[in-house]
């Protein structure tokens, strides 16, 4: 049955290899089980329901990817967009988490339609690579600020906005130590480095009395507080358009980059360098986002950590299905997730931030018409505490500088349209 469903022999793999690859992928991305519910709780969502929604969204997305697209790529609520959801859309802009979930659902629906009508390629090809790298780096810096804040390493200050926290506090020390451990383990290519770091800091926290646990295994918490609580009507107001576009753009770039990157590493592309069944993979991603919003979590997206599974030999959707099964089993470990303090997840956020800023090496720093918009895009996200504002500033500054520099040939119709829309948004709905 598995041979017929996943075409194992055709892809040069077997059941044992796929099982090991699925376990490897799960261990590298399981940190989201601890990180995402904590972020959703900061938006006012019940942490138990957020934990269940996280596991179910990851399981559904991975299953659809595995069974329909037959790719060894796992999905889960995405880092960066969950921070944008909680700290910007709900925290800074004052929208309810129900409306924010409605925006996530609409962005998933738009992604689904773009995939069906094959508009995705036009949009991605219209956005300069440097600007895409800037958006990823800005999200990384945004996550870094949140991580340092949660660890108590950076605090607010009435005169300088930010300042150094008390580094003698146990939370700050443990967060710094956890980050060093994660980086060292990742450098040594230890599977599950991020999760090991989180669990190590949590264990020390429990042993020293800094946090408490109500057990390890229990029945899954109730999903009732978040299930189908999304407010789509509220998300349709004009002021939410830029937020929906921000969710859409980031998911679009992140998913496309992940799918292509993992497929190339696993040699799953055809002779022309293109992915077979790419449309199915994109629709699996967008379907998972809509399902996740209905369950009660932020955008669900393809995980670059899937590359760890392909490195272990995963070549088919069976790998993704194994990941889905492990996320379902994780539902019974909610007490453990609830025992993880904020300073234990901070190292994971900071490590992801490091990975996301790596794309800046692709920027031509000798070309000021590219370097300037890239820097503005990246720094606006953490300094305004908004991914949407950073994206808006990036498109506007890029277009304006290219025009004033006489480089108008570097622009295309979509950049003019997006820059104009973002100007209107900032002028009328900011």
Residue pairs with C-beta under 8 A, 6 or more apart in sequence:
2 8
2 15
2 318
3 9
5 67
5 317
5 318
6 18
6 66
6 70
6 316
6 317
6 318
7 70
7 316
8 14
8 15
8 18
8 316
8 318
11 315
11 316
12 315
13 313
13 314
13 315
13 316
15 318
17 312
17 313
17 314
17 315
18 72
18 313
18 314
18 315
18 316
18 318
18 319
18 322
19 318
19 322
20 312
20 313
21 72
21 309
21 310
21 312
21 313
21 314
21 315
21 319
21 322
22 72
22 309
22 314
22 318
22 319
22 320
22 321
22 322
22 323
22 325
22 326
23 322
23 326
24 191
24 308
24 309
24 311
24 312
24 314
25 72
25 74
25 303
25 305
25 306
25 308
25 309
25 312
25 314
25 319
25 320
25 322
25 323
26 74
26 322
26 323
26 326
26 327
27 191
27 192
27 195
27 308
28 191
28 192
28 193
28 194
28 195
28 305
28 308
28 309
29 74
29 76
29 303
29 305
29 306
29 323
30 192
30 195
30 326
30 330
31 194
31 195
31 198
31 345
31 348
32 54
32 58
32 76
32 77
32 79
33 51
33 54
33 55
33 327
33 330
33 333
33 337
34 198
34 337
34 340
34 344
34 345
34 348
35 79
35 82
35 198
35 345
35 348
35 349
36 50
36 54
36 76
36 77
36 82
36 297
36 298
37 47
37 48
37 50
37 51
37 54
37 337
38 47
38 340
38 342
38 345
39 82
39 83
39 85
39 86
39 87
39 298
40 47
40 50
40 53
40 54
40 82
40 85
40 86
40 97
40 296
40 297
40 298
41 47
41 50
42 86
42 87
42 91
43 85
43 86
43 90
43 91
43 97
43 100
44 90
44 96
44 97
45 97
45 225
45 226
45 296
46 221
46 225
46 226
47 338
48 221
48 222
48 225
48 334
48 338
49 221
49 222
49 223
49 224
49 225
49 226
49 227
49 296
50 226
50 296
50 297
51 220
51 221
51 334
51 337
51 338
52 220
52 221
52 222
52 223
52 295
52 296
52 331
52 334
53 223
53 226
53 292
53 295
53 296
53 297
54 76
54 77
54 297
55 220
55 327
55 328
55 330
55 331
56 223
56 291
56 295
56 327
56 328
56 331
57 75
57 76
57 77
57 288
57 291
57 292
57 295
57 297
57 300
58 74
58 75
58 76
58 77
58 300
58 323
58 324
58 327
59 324
59 325
59 327
59 328
60 287
60 288
60 291
60 292
60 300
60 324
61 74
61 75
61 76
61 284
61 285
61 287
61 288
61 291
61 292
61 300
61 324
62 74
62 75
62 76
62 320
62 321
62 323
62 324
62 327
63 320
63 321
63 324
64 284
64 287
64 288
65 71
65 73
65 74
65 75
65 281
65 284
65 285
65 288
65 302
65 317
65 320
66 72
66 316
66 317
66 318
66 319
66 320
66 321
66 323
66 324
67 317
67 321
68 280
68 283
68 284
68 317
69 277
69 280
69 281
69 284
69 317
70 277
70 316
70 317
71 259
71 262
71 263
71 268
71 277
71 281
71 316
71 317
71 320
72 262
72 266
72 306
72 309
72 310
72 314
72 315
72 316
72 317
72 318
72 319
72 320
73 258
73 259
73 262
73 281
73 302
73 303
73 306
73 320
74 302
74 303
74 305
74 306
74 309
74 319
74 320
74 323
74 324
75 284
75 285
75 288
75 300
75 301
75 302
75 303
75 320
76 300
76 301
76 303
76 327
77 292
77 297
77 298
77 299
77 300
77 301
78 250
78 251
78 254
78 298
78 299
78 300
78 301
78 303
79 143
79 349
79 352
80 139
80 140
80 142
80 143
80 250
80 254
80 352
80 356
80 387
81 247
81 250
81 251
81 298
81 299
81 301
81 387
82 297
82 298
82 299
83 139
83 142
83 143
83 146
83 349
83 387
84 139
84 142
84 246
84 247
84 250
84 298
84 386
84 387
84 388
85 97
85 100
85 104
85 298
85 299
86 298
87 146
87 385
88 385
88 386
88 387
88 388
89 95
89 100
89 103
89 243
90 96
90 97
90 100
91 385
92 385
92 386
93 243
93 386
95 103
95 234
95 240
95 243
96 231
96 234
98 229
98 230
98 231
98 234
99 231
99 234
99 235
99 240
100 235
100 243
100 298
101 226
101 229
101 230
101 231
101 293
101 296
101 298
102 230
102 231
102 232
102 233
102 234
102 235
102 236
102 293
103 235
103 240
103 243
103 244
103 247
104 230
104 247
104 289
104 292
104 293
104 298
104 299
105 230
105 232
105 235
105 289
105 290
105 293
105 294
106 232
106 235
106 236
106 244
107 244
107 245
107 247
107 248
107 251
107 289
107 299
108 251
108 286
108 287
108 288
108 289
108 290
108 292
108 293
108 299
109 286
109 290
110 244
110 248
111 248
111 251
111 252
111 255
111 282
111 285
111 286
111 289
112 283
112 286
112 287
112 290
113 119
114 120
114 123
114 252
115 279
115 282
115 283
115 286
116 279
116 283
118 279
120 252
120 256
120 282
122 414
123 252
123 414
124 252
124 253
124 256
126 412
126 413
126 414
126 415
127 253
127 414
127 415
128 370
128 398
128 410
129 362
130 362
130 363
130 364
130 370
130 373
130 374
131 373
131 374
131 377
131 394
131 395
131 398
132 253
132 257
132 359
133 359
133 360
133 362
133 363
133 374
134 360
134 363
134 373
134 374
134 375
134 377
134 378
134 394
135 249
135 250
135 253
135 377
135 387
135 390
135 391
135 394
136 253
136 254
136 356
136 357
136 359
137 356
137 357
137 359
137 360
137 374
137 377
137 378
138 377
138 378
138 379
138 380
138 381
138 382
138 387
138 390
138 394
139 250
139 356
139 381
139 387
140 352
140 353
140 354
140 355
140 356
140 357
141 353
141 357
141 378
141 379
141 381
141 382
142 353
142 381
142 382
142 385
142 387
142 390
143 349
143 350
143 352
143 353
143 356
144 349
144 350
144 353
144 354
144 382
145 154
145 382
145 385
146 349
147 175
147 346
147 347
147 348
147 349
147 350
147 353
148 154
148 346
148 350
149 155
150 175
150 342
150 343
150 345
150 346
150 349
151 165
151 171
151 172
151 175
151 176
151 342
151 343
151 346
151 347
152 165
152 166
152 169
152 171
152 172
152 175
152 343
153 164
153 165
153 167
153 172
153 175
153 176
154 162
154 163
154 164
154 165
155 162
155 163
155 164
155 165
156 162
156 163
157 163
165 172
166 172
167 173
167 176
170 208
170 210
171 210
171 341
171 342
171 343
172 343
174 201
174 204
174 205
174 210
174 343
174 344
175 201
175 343
175 344
175 346
175 347
175 350
176 347
177 201
178 197
178 198
178 200
178 201
178 343
178 344
178 346
178 347
179 197
179 346
179 347
179 350
179 351
181 196
181 197
181 200
181 347
182 193
182 194
182 196
182 197
182 347
182 348
182 351
183 351
183 354
185 193
185 196
185 197
186 193
186 194
186 351
190 196
191 308
194 348
194 351
194 352
197 347
197 348
197 351
198 340
198 344
198 345
198 347
198 348
201 341
201 343
201 344
201 347
202 211
202 339
202 340
202 341
202 344
204 210
205 211
205 341
205 343
205 344
206 212
206 213
206 339
210 341
211 339
211 340
211 341
212 339
213 335
213 336
213 338
213 339
214 335
214 338
214 339
215 335
216 333
216 335
216 336
217 332
217 333
217 335
218 332
218 334
218 335
219 332
220 331
220 332
220 334
221 334
223 295
223 296
225 296
226 295
226 296
226 297
227 294
227 295
227 296
228 294
229 296
230 293
230 294
230 296
234 240
235 244
238 429
239 429
241 425
241 429
242 388
242 392
242 421
242 422
242 425
242 429
243 388
245 388
245 391
246 387
246 388
246 391
247 299
249 391
250 299
250 387
250 391
251 285
251 289
251 299
251 301
254 301
254 302
255 282
255 285
255 301
255 302
256 282
257 304
258 301
258 302
258 303
258 304
258 306
259 275
259 278
259 281
259 282
259 302
260 275
261 304
261 307
262 268
262 302
262 304
262 306
262 307
262 310
263 269
263 275
264 273
265 307
265 310
265 311
266 307
266 310
266 314
266 315
268 275
268 276
268 315
269 275
270 276
275 281
281 302
285 300
285 301
285 302
288 300
288 301
289 299
289 300
289 301
291 300
292 298
292 299
292 300
293 299
304 355
306 314
306 319
306 320
309 319
309 323
310 319
357 378
360 374
360 378
363 370
363 371
363 374
364 370
364 371
365 371
368 401
369 401
369 402
369 405
369 407
369 410
372 397
372 401
373 394
373 397
373 398
373 401
374 394
376 393
376 394
376 397
377 390
377 391
377 393
377 394
377 397
377 398
378 390
380 386
380 389
380 390
380 393
380 394
381 387
381 389
381 390
384 390
389 426
389 430
391 422
392 422
392 425
392 426
393 422
395 415
395 418
395 419
395 422
396 419
396 422
396 423
396 426
398 415
398 419
399 411
399 415
399 416
399 419
400 419
401 407
402 408
402 410
402 411
403 411
